[in-house]
Amino acid sequence: MDIYTIQTKHCTKCNTTKSISEFPKNKTRKSGYGSQCKECNRLRVKTYYNNNKEKKHEYTLQYYHKNKEKLNAKIKTKRETDP
């Protein structure tokens, strides 16, 4: 980035200009911050989760059954190291 520091940024979702502290960091972007503010991003994630609960649940179950031994070993190690 150049010598100038970004103070504000425009949210592409709600079309408002907000302080840079209201945007999530994103190293892949040129500015180093996401294009949507934290509030809009939170709403987007929450909406996606509510609309895809069954899909997420099925994926979690499949992953657990596929990696059961590895996950149980990780839990066992964690229990042994933590008091």
Rosetta blueprint (number, residue, H / E / L):
1 M L
2 D L
3 I L
4 Y L
5 T L
6 I L
7 Q L
8 T E
9 K E
10 H E
11 C L
12 T L
13 K L
14 C L
15 N L
16 T L
17 T E
18 K E
19 S E
20 I H
21 S H
22 E H
23 F L
24 P L
25 K E
26 N L
27 K L
28 T L
29 R L
30 K L
31 S L
32 G L
33 Y E
34 G L
35 S L
36 Q L
37 C L
38 K H
39 E H
40 C H
41 N H
42 R H
43 L H
44 R H
45 V H
46 K H
47 T H
48 Y H
49 Y H
50 N H
51 N H
52 N L
53 K H
54 E H
55 K H
56 K H
57 H H
58 E H
59 Y H
60 T H
61 L H
62 Q H
63 Y H
64 Y H
65 H H
66 K H
67 N L
68 K H
69 E H
70 K H
71 L H
72 N H
73 A H
74 K H
75 I H
76 K H
77 T H
78 K H
79 R H
80 E H
81 T H
82 D L
83 P L
